[in-house]
């Protein structure tokens, strides 16, 4: 029997052709339009595509043909008007056919899909090899097919693309590094071609050159000879610090290594090289591949969106007198944990930032967070040299941006072998000093740690001593509250080799552990009145410093003691 065989169903007797048309009608106009686009796209060779203008014309022609097929089976009064332009849905199907458009799961493939970022793979230009999440790029693609597309239509197109685009996770292989001209394998030291299935949303714009060598530049006027190796060596007299600076240069282009530290370049004087080094770092990343978010802005809304296209955070200026009130986002960014980024007039996204952070400081910032988790994320790098009177501005403005210089830096850091940042002694000392500066309770404890004669120290006694010490050493400041004092003290005591707190809530009978005179009662007499011996009115400090004790106290005790007490 012929293709016009008769089928019988509850709609009556219809031909195969009529049955197909009725099936299309069930999906409405959008289904018919999509069928027309699909038929046209099936005729194309992905490797030899026509121009957008031709695709627009013939896709629309195919849609109109589908409309004719359907409408000829409809009563004349109910026939649809043939479309005069492609709809956002039609354009979405064409873009998905011609471009690598993906919903990138930037918080991991198991995160909620609504937080994904819509991105388009770039096959040429400065962004070749990476996925770009710019709505401007989507709009440009749409205008290739319908020049007069409106803003509401563009928004509909983006929603449609997010619904239909395949979902994919970013490449997080710590050994694969996107550079200007390909993907460098850090383990094998080989350059590979870009691949749309290896998803990067940022890259360094400097090319990898396997033959790159240190460049020596002679200035035409003053005759000085400059090279990058010597210049970085001059930034510090500490060889360990110089080595660390090279490591940081490598870290900013190797974002998927878990560095778990931010480099805080610190100096109270100007003309020390910090700003020029940051310029080199920015040049090594390239435009749009770094974010400039000062420390204070990590606690503010709508200021973190730039992280989505960055391999590093590089800031060469932070406010003097900075107080870090909210450190949660700062810590999250350093360790690469999932965070929510709020975007103006857009839906929030869940994002994991992978990359190095470099912040320059002219004064150490005060921070509300005094936890170990905050401190261990900081790598203070002192810049102790001063180049005042010896500045050569052309180094920062010219030499540090030259392609051959950057290609040598790229080659050097990629032909290294490390996955952790070193921690020179001078950096460890700087962190210790910062802890004391940032935490008056810690500073107080370390100041008097070896002065206590008692083996048991009640919290209330320690707090009175803290207020006396604070008044003597920081008269313009304000001591922390009692509960904060206990919290900060216990945090300071973690790992202490002399004192311990078994249970901050469980009172202890001091026994003989508080029998000896405690001199600090005399030293901070103004704040220790409640700890003076109430029955003695003389001047003998040893008698003054033997208070009438309560039955029990909460507090801390010396680790090695033969004191007699009950838990």
C-alpha positions as CSV (number, residue, x, y, z in Angstrom):
1,X,0.0,0.0,0.0
2,X,1.2,3.6,-0.7
3,X,2.4,6.2,1.8
4,X,-1.1,7.6,1.8
5,X,-2.4,4.5,3.7
6,X,-5.4,5.2,5.9
7,X,-5.1,5.0,9.7
8,X,-8.2,4.8,11.9
9,X,-8.1,6.4,15.4
10,X,-10.5,8.3,17.6
11,X,-10.0,11.4,15.3
12,X,-11.4,9.6,12.4
13,X,-9.8,8.4,9.2
14,X,-6.7,10.4,8.2
15,X,-3.7,9.9,5.9
16,X,-0.2,9.5,7.3
17,X,0.6,13.1,6.1
18,X,-2.5,14.4,7.9
19,X,-1.6,12.5,11.1
20,X,1.9,14.0,11.1
21,X,0.4,17.5,10.7
22,X,-2.0,16.9,13.5
23,X,0.8,15.8,15.7
24,X,2.7,19.0,14.9
25,X,-0.4,21.0,15.8
26,X,-0.4,19.5,19.3
27,X,2.9,21.3,19.9
28,X,1.7,24.6,18.6
29,X,3.5,27.2,16.5
30,X,6.8,26.9,18.5
31,X,7.0,23.2,17.7
32,X,6.4,23.8,14.0
33,X,9.1,26.6,14.0
34,X,11.6,24.3,15.7
35,X,10.9,21.6,13.2
36,X,11.6,24.0,10.4
37,X,14.9,25.1,11.9
38,X,15.9,21.5,12.6
39,X,15.3,20.5,9.0
40,X,17.4,23.3,7.7
41,X,20.3,22.7,10.2
42,X,20.3,19.0,9.1
43,X,21.4,20.1,5.7
44,X,24.5,22.0,6.9
45,X,28.1,21.0,7.3
46,X,29.4,22.2,10.7
47,X,32.9,22.6,9.1
48,X,31.7,24.8,6.3
49,X,28.9,26.9,7.5
50,X,27.3,29.7,5.4
51,X,27.2,33.3,6.6
52,X,24.8,34.3,9.4
53,X,22.8,36.3,6.8
54,X,22.3,33.2,4.6
55,X,21.4,31.0,7.6
56,X,18.9,33.6,8.7
57,X,17.3,33.6,5.2
58,X,17.2,29.9,4.7
59,X,16.2,29.0,8.2
60,X,13.3,31.4,8.0
61,X,12.4,29.9,4.6
62,X,12.3,26.4,6.1
63,X,10.1,27.6,8.9
64,X,7.7,29.2,6.5
65,X,7.6,26.0,4.5
66,X,6.6,24.1,7.7
67,X,3.9,26.6,8.3
68,X,2.5,26.1,4.8
69,X,2.5,22.3,5.3
70,X,0.5,22.7,8.5
71,X,-1.8,25.5,7.4
72,X,-2.9,23.7,4.2
73,X,-4.6,21.1,6.5
74,X,-6.4,23.8,8.5
75,X,-9.6,25.7,7.8
76,X,-8.7,29.0,6.1
77,X,-10.0,31.1,9.0
78,X,-7.7,29.3,11.5
79,X,-4.5,29.3,9.4
80,X,-1.4,30.8,11.0
81,X,0.4,33.9,9.7
82,X,3.8,33.0,8.3
83,X,6.6,34.4,10.5
84,X,8.7,37.3,9.1
85,X,11.7,36.9,11.4
86,X,13.4,34.4,13.5
87,X,12.2,34.1,17.1
88,X,14.6,34.0,20.2
89,X,13.9,30.2,20.3
90,X,14.9,29.8,16.6
91,X,18.1,31.8,17.2
92,X,18.9,29.7,20.2
93,X,18.7,26.5,18.1
94,X,21.0,28.0,15.5
95,X,23.5,29.3,18.0
96,X,23.6,25.9,19.8
97,X,24.3,24.3,16.4
98,X,27.0,26.7,15.3
99,X,28.7,27.6,18.6
100,X,29.9,25.7,21.7
101,X,27.5,27.1,24.2
102,X,27.6,25.5,27.6
103,X,26.0,26.0,31.1
104,X,29.2,25.9,33.2
105,X,28.7,24.5,36.7
106,X,31.2,26.8,38.5
107,X,30.4,25.4,41.9
108,X,30.7,21.8,40.8
109,X,28.5,19.5,38.7
110,X,26.4,18.5,41.8
111,X,25.4,22.1,42.6
112,X,22.0,23.5,41.7
113,X,21.7,24.1,37.9
114,X,20.0,27.4,38.4
115,X,23.4,28.9,39.6
116,X,25.3,27.8,36.4
117,X,26.9,30.4,34.1
118,X,26.0,30.5,30.5
119,X,29.2,30.8,28.4
120,X,30.3,30.6,24.8
121,X,33.6,29.0,23.6
122,X,35.9,31.4,21.7
123,X,37.6,30.0,18.6
124,X,39.6,33.1,17.8
125,X,40.7,36.5,19.0
126,X,42.2,37.4,22.4
127,X,39.9,35.0,24.2
128,X,40.7,32.0,22.0
129,X,40.4,28.7,23.9
130,X,38.2,29.9,26.8
131,X,34.5,30.2,27.5
132,X,33.2,33.7,27.9
133,X,30.1,34.5,29.9
134,X,29.5,37.9,28.5
135,X,25.9,38.7,27.6
136,X,27.3,41.2,25.1
137,X,28.7,38.2,23.2
138,X,25.3,36.5,23.2
139,X,23.7,39.7,22.0
140,X,26.3,40.0,19.2
141,X,25.6,36.5,18.1
142,X,21.8,37.1,18.1
143,X,22.2,40.3,16.1
144,X,24.0,38.3,13.4
145,X,20.7,36.5,12.7
146,X,18.2,39.2,13.7
147,X,19.8,42.6,13.7
148,X,16.8,44.3,15.4
149,X,16.5,41.9,18.3
150,X,15.2,43.8,21.3
151,X,16.3,43.6,24.9
152,X,13.3,41.5,26.1
153,X,13.9,39.1,23.1
154,X,17.6,38.9,24.1
155,X,16.7,38.0,27.7
156,X,14.3,35.4,26.3
157,X,17.1,34.0,24.2
158,X,19.4,33.7,27.2
159,X,16.8,31.9,29.2
160,X,16.2,29.5,26.3
161,X,19.9,28.9,25.9
162,X,20.3,28.2,29.6
163,X,17.5,25.6,29.3
164,X,18.8,23.9,26.2
165,X,22.6,24.2,26.4
166,X,24.6,21.2,27.6
167,X,25.9,21.3,31.2
168,X,29.6,21.0,31.8
169,X,32.1,21.4,34.7
170,X,35.2,23.5,34.5
171,X,38.6,21.9,34.2
172,X,40.1,21.8,37.6
173,X,43.2,19.8,36.8
174,X,46.0,21.5,38.7
175,X,48.5,20.6,36.0
176,X,46.6,22.1,33.0
177,X,47.2,25.8,32.5
178,X,45.5,28.0,29.9
179,X,48.0,30.4,28.3
180,X,47.8,32.6,25.3
181,X,48.5,30.0,22.7
182,X,47.3,26.7,24.2
183,X,47.0,24.6,27.2
184,X,50.3,23.9,29.0
185,X,50.7,20.6,30.9
186,X,52.8,21.4,34.0
187,X,53.5,17.8,34.6
188,X,54.8,16.9,31.1
189,X,56.0,20.4,30.3
190,X,54.2,20.2,26.9
191,X,51.9,22.7,25.1
192,X,48.6,21.3,23.9
193,X,46.1,22.8,21.5
194,X,42.9,24.4,22.9
195,X,40.0,22.0,23.3
196,X,36.3,23.1,23.9
197,X,35.9,20.0,26.0
198,X,38.6,21.3,28.5
199,X,36.7,24.1,30.0
200,X,38.5,27.3,31.1
201,X,36.8,30.6,31.8
202,X,40.0,32.6,32.1
203,X,43.6,32.3,30.9
204,X,46.9,34.1,30.9
205,X,47.2,36.1,27.7
206,X,50.9,35.6,27.4
207,X,52.1,32.9,25.0
208,X,54.2,30.0,26.0
209,X,57.5,30.1,24.1
210,X,59.7,27.0,24.6
211,X,62.8,28.9,23.4
212,X,62.3,32.0,25.7
213,X,65.4,33.4,27.3
214,X,66.2,36.1,29.8
215,X,66.2,39.5,28.0
216,X,68.8,42.2,28.5
217,X,67.6,45.7,27.7
218,X,69.9,48.7,27.4
219,X,68.3,52.1,28.0
220,X,69.1,54.4,25.1
221,X,69.6,57.5,27.3
222,X,71.2,56.4,30.6
223,X,72.9,53.3,29.3
224,X,71.7,51.1,32.1
225,X,71.3,47.4,31.3
226,X,68.2,45.7,32.8
227,X,66.9,42.1,33.0
228,X,64.0,40.6,34.9
229,X,66.2,38.1,36.9
230,X,68.4,40.8,38.3
231,X,65.4,43.1,38.9
232,X,63.5,40.6,41.1
233,X,66.7,39.7,43.0
234,X,67.1,43.4,43.9
235,X,63.6,43.5,45.5
236,X,64.9,41.7,48.6
237,X,68.3,40.9,50.3
238,X,66.7,37.7,51.5
239,X,67.3,34.9,49.0
240,X,64.3,32.9,50.4
241,X,62.0,35.9,49.8
242,X,63.3,36.3,46.2
243,X,62.5,32.6,45.6
244,X,59.1,33.1,47.1
245,X,58.4,36.0,44.8
246,X,59.1,33.8,41.8
247,X,56.7,31.2,43.3
248,X,54.0,33.8,43.6
249,X,54.4,34.8,40.0
250,X,53.9,31.1,39.1
251,X,50.9,30.8,41.4
252,X,48.9,33.6,39.8
253,X,48.8,31.6,36.5
254,X,48.3,28.2,38.1
255,X,44.8,28.8,39.6
256,X,43.8,25.2,40.2
257,X,46.6,24.4,42.6
258,X,45.3,24.7,46.2
259,X,47.7,27.3,47.5
260,X,45.4,28.1,50.5
261,X,47.3,31.3,51.2
262,X,47.1,34.9,50.1
263,X,50.3,36.9,49.6
264,X,50.2,40.1,51.6
265,X,53.1,42.3,50.3
266,X,53.9,44.6,53.2
267,X,55.9,47.8,53.7
268,X,55.4,51.0,55.6
269,X,57.6,53.0,53.2
270,X,57.0,53.8,49.5
271,X,59.2,53.1,46.5
272,X,59.9,49.5,47.5
273,X,58.9,47.7,44.4
274,X,55.5,46.3,45.4
275,X,53.6,48.3,42.8
276,X,56.0,47.4,40.0
277,X,55.8,43.7,41.0
278,X,52.0,43.9,40.9
279,X,52.2,45.5,37.4
280,X,54.3,42.5,36.3
281,X,51.7,40.1,37.7
282,X,48.9,41.9,35.9
283,X,50.8,41.8,32.7
284,X,51.5,38.1,33.1
285,X,47.7,37.5,33.6
286,X,46.6,39.8,30.8
287,X,43.6,42.1,30.5
288,X,40.4,40.8,32.2
289,X,42.2,37.8,33.6
290,X,42.6,39.3,37.1
291,X,40.4,41.0,39.5
292,X,41.3,44.1,41.6
293,X,39.2,43.7,44.7
294,X,40.7,45.4,47.8
295,X,40.4,43.6,51.1
296,X,37.6,45.9,52.4
297,X,35.4,45.1,49.4
298,X,35.2,41.4,50.1
299,X,32.6,42.1,52.7
300,X,30.5,44.2,50.4
301,X,27.7,43.1,48.1
302,X,27.9,43.1,44.2
303,X,31.7,43.6,44.2
304,X,32.8,40.0,43.6
305,X,31.4,39.3,40.2
306,X,34.8,39.9,38.6
307,X,36.0,36.7,40.2
308,X,34.1,34.7,37.5
309,X,36.7,35.6,34.8
310,X,39.9,35.9,36.8
311,X,42.8,33.6,37.6
312,X,44.1,35.9,40.3
313,X,43.2,38.8,42.6
314,X,45.9,41.5,42.4
315,X,45.6,44.8,44.4
316,X,48.5,47.2,44.8
317,X,46.7,49.6,47.2
318,X,44.7,49.2,50.3
319,X,43.4,51.9,52.6
320,X,45.5,52.8,55.6
321,X,43.7,52.2,58.9
322,X,41.8,49.3,57.3
323,X,39.6,47.2,59.7
324,X,38.5,43.8,58.4
325,X,35.0,43.4,59.9
326,X,33.8,40.6,57.7
327,X,36.4,38.0,56.7
328,X,34.2,35.1,55.6
329,X,34.3,35.9,51.8
330,X,38.1,36.7,52.1
331,X,38.8,33.3,53.6
332,X,36.4,31.5,51.2
333,X,38.2,33.0,48.1
334,X,41.6,32.1,49.4
335,X,40.7,28.4,50.0
336,X,38.5,28.0,46.9
337,X,35.3,27.0,48.8
338,X,31.9,27.5,47.2
339,X,30.4,31.0,47.7
340,X,27.4,32.9,46.5
341,X,28.1,35.9,44.4
342,X,25.3,38.4,44.1
343,X,25.2,40.2,40.7
344,X,23.3,43.4,40.1
345,X,20.0,42.9,38.4
346,X,20.8,39.3,37.8
347,X,20.3,36.0,39.6
348,X,23.0,35.1,42.2
349,X,25.5,32.4,41.2
350,X,27.3,29.8,43.2
351,X,31.0,30.0,42.4
352,X,34.3,28.5,43.4
353,X,37.2,30.9,42.8
354,X,40.4,29.1,42.1
355,X,43.4,31.4,42.0
356,X,46.0,33.3,43.9
357,X,45.4,36.5,45.8
358,X,48.0,39.3,46.2
359,X,47.3,42.3,48.3
360,X,49.7,45.2,49.0
361,X,49.6,46.9,52.4
362,X,51.3,50.0,53.7
363,X,49.9,49.3,57.2
364,X,48.9,46.1,58.8
365,X,45.1,45.9,59.0
366,X,43.1,45.2,62.1
367,X,40.7,42.3,61.9
368,X,37.7,41.2,63.9
369,X,38.5,37.6,63.0
370,X,41.4,36.4,65.2
371,X,41.0,32.7,64.5
372,X,43.7,30.3,63.3
373,X,41.7,29.7,60.1
374,X,42.1,33.5,59.3
375,X,45.8,33.7,60.2
376,X,46.9,30.5,58.3
377,X,45.6,31.9,55.1
378,X,48.0,34.9,55.3
379,X,51.5,34.9,53.9
380,X,53.1,38.2,54.8
381,X,56.0,39.1,52.6
382,X,58.0,42.1,53.9
383,X,59.4,44.6,51.4
384,X,62.2,46.2,53.3
385,X,64.2,48.0,50.6
386,X,63.6,51.5,49.5
387,X,64.4,52.8,46.0
388,X,63.7,56.5,46.6
389,X,66.0,58.5,44.4
390,X,66.8,55.5,42.2
391,X,63.4,55.1,40.5
392,X,63.4,54.2,36.8
393,X,59.8,54.6,35.8
394,X,60.4,53.1,32.4
395,X,60.9,49.7,34.0
396,X,57.2,49.6,35.2
397,X,55.8,51.5,32.3
398,X,57.7,49.7,29.5
399,X,60.0,46.8,30.3
400,X,57.6,44.8,32.5
401,X,55.0,44.7,29.7
402,X,57.3,43.6,26.8
403,X,56.2,40.3,25.3
404,X,59.7,38.8,25.3
405,X,60.1,39.6,29.0
406,X,56.7,38.2,29.9
407,X,57.4,35.0,27.8
408,X,60.6,34.5,29.7
409,X,58.8,34.9,33.1
410,X,56.1,32.5,31.8
411,X,58.7,29.9,30.7
412,X,60.6,30.2,34.0
413,X,57.6,29.7,36.3
414,X,56.2,26.9,34.1
415,X,59.5,25.0,34.1
416,X,59.5,24.9,37.9
417,X,58.4,22.1,40.2
418,X,56.3,23.1,43.3
419,X,52.8,22.8,44.5
420,X,53.1,24.7,47.8
421,X,54.4,28.2,48.6
422,X,57.5,28.4,50.7
423,X,57.4,30.2,54.0
424,X,60.7,32.0,54.8
425,X,61.6,32.8,58.4
426,X,61.1,36.5,57.8
427,X,57.5,35.8,56.7
428,X,56.8,33.6,59.7
429,X,58.1,36.4,62.0
430,X,56.0,39.0,60.2
431,X,52.9,36.8,60.8
432,X,53.7,36.4,64.5
433,X,54.1,40.2,64.8
434,X,50.8,40.7,63.0
435,X,49.0,38.3,65.3
436,X,50.2,40.3,68.3
437,X,49.3,43.6,66.7
438,X,45.9,42.5,65.7
439,X,45.0,40.7,68.9
440,X,45.6,42.6,72.2
441,X,44.7,39.5,74.2
442,X,47.4,37.5,72.4
443,X,49.9,40.3,72.9
444,X,49.0,40.6,76.6
445,X,49.3,36.9,77.1
446,X,52.7,36.6,75.4
447,X,53.9,39.7,77.3
448,X,53.2,38.1,80.7
449,X,53.3,34.4,79.7
450,X,56.4,33.6,81.9
451,X,55.6,36.1,84.7
452,X,52.8,34.2,86.4
453,X,53.6,32.7,89.8
454,X,50.3,30.9,90.2
455,X,49.8,27.6,88.7
456,X,46.1,28.3,88.2
457,X,44.9,31.5,86.7
458,X,41.1,32.4,87.0
459,X,39.6,34.1,84.0
460,X,38.4,37.0,86.1
461,X,41.9,37.5,87.4
462,X,43.4,37.4,84.0
463,X,40.8,39.9,82.7
464,X,41.6,42.4,85.4
465,X,45.3,42.1,84.5
466,X,44.4,42.5,80.8
467,X,42.6,45.8,81.5
468,X,45.6,47.0,83.5
469,X,48.0,46.0,80.8
470,X,45.9,47.5,78.1
471,X,45.7,50.9,80.0
472,X,49.5,50.9,80.3
473,X,50.4,49.8,76.7
474,X,47.4,51.0,74.6
475,X,45.8,53.9,76.5
476,X,44.0,55.2,73.4
477,X,42.4,51.9,72.6
478,X,39.5,50.0,74.0
479,X,39.9,46.6,75.8
480,X,37.7,43.8,74.5
481,X,34.7,42.6,76.5
482,X,35.0,39.8,79.0
483,X,33.5,37.1,76.9
484,X,35.5,38.1,73.9
485,X,38.6,38.1,76.1
486,X,38.0,34.4,77.1
487,X,37.4,33.4,73.5
488,X,40.5,35.1,72.2
489,X,42.6,33.8,75.1
490,X,41.6,30.2,74.5
491,X,42.3,30.6,70.9
492,X,45.8,31.9,71.8
493,X,46.4,29.0,74.1
494,X,45.9,26.4,71.4
495,X,49.2,24.5,71.3
496,X,50.6,26.5,74.2
497,X,53.4,24.7,76.0
498,X,52.8,26.1,79.5
499,X,49.1,26.6,80.2
500,X,45.9,24.7,79.3
501,X,42.1,25.0,79.8
502,X,40.4,21.7,80.2
503,X,36.8,23.1,80.4
504,X,36.1,26.8,80.3
505,X,32.7,26.2,82.0
506,X,33.7,23.7,84.7
507,X,34.9,25.4,88.0
508,X,38.2,24.2,89.5
509,X,39.2,24.1,93.1
510,X,42.6,25.8,93.1
511,X,44.0,24.0,96.1
512,X,47.6,25.1,96.6
513,X,48.0,26.4,93.1
514,X,47.3,30.0,94.1
515,X,49.2,30.0,97.4
516,X,52.1,32.1,96.3
517,X,52.0,35.9,96.0
518,X,51.1,37.0,92.5
519,X,53.1,40.1,91.6
520,X,50.8,41.4,88.8
521,X,48.2,42.3,91.5
522,X,50.7,44.9,92.6
523,X,51.9,45.8,89.1
524,X,48.4,46.6,87.9
525,X,47.0,47.7,91.3
526,X,44.5,50.2,89.9
527,X,42.7,47.4,88.0
528,X,43.4,44.6,90.6
529,X,41.6,46.1,93.6
530,X,39.3,43.1,94.0
531,X,42.3,40.8,94.1
532,X,44.2,42.6,96.9
533,X,44.4,41.0,100.4
534,X,41.4,42.6,102.0
535,X,42.8,42.3,105.6
536,X,46.3,43.7,104.9
537,X,46.8,47.5,104.9
538,X,50.6,47.7,104.7
539,X,53.1,48.2,101.8
540,X,54.6,44.7,101.6
541,X,53.7,43.6,98.1
542,X,53.9,39.9,98.9
543,X,51.2,40.3,101.5
544,X,49.2,42.6,99.3
545,X,49.2,40.0,96.5
546,X,47.7,37.1,98.6
547,X,44.0,37.5,98.1
548,X,41.2,35.8,99.9
549,X,40.2,33.1,97.5
550,X,36.8,31.6,96.6
551,X,36.2,27.9,96.7
552,X,36.5,27.5,92.9
553,X,37.1,29.4,89.7
554,X,36.9,28.8,86.0
555,X,40.2,29.5,84.3
556,X,43.5,27.9,83.1
557,X,46.2,26.0,84.8
558,X,49.9,25.3,84.2
559,X,50.5,22.0,82.3
560,X,53.2,20.7,84.6
561,X,52.1,21.2,88.2
562,X,51.8,19.1,91.3
563,X,49.0,21.4,92.5
564,X,46.2,19.8,94.4
565,X,42.8,20.5,92.9
566,X,39.6,18.9,91.9
567,X,38.2,18.9,88.4
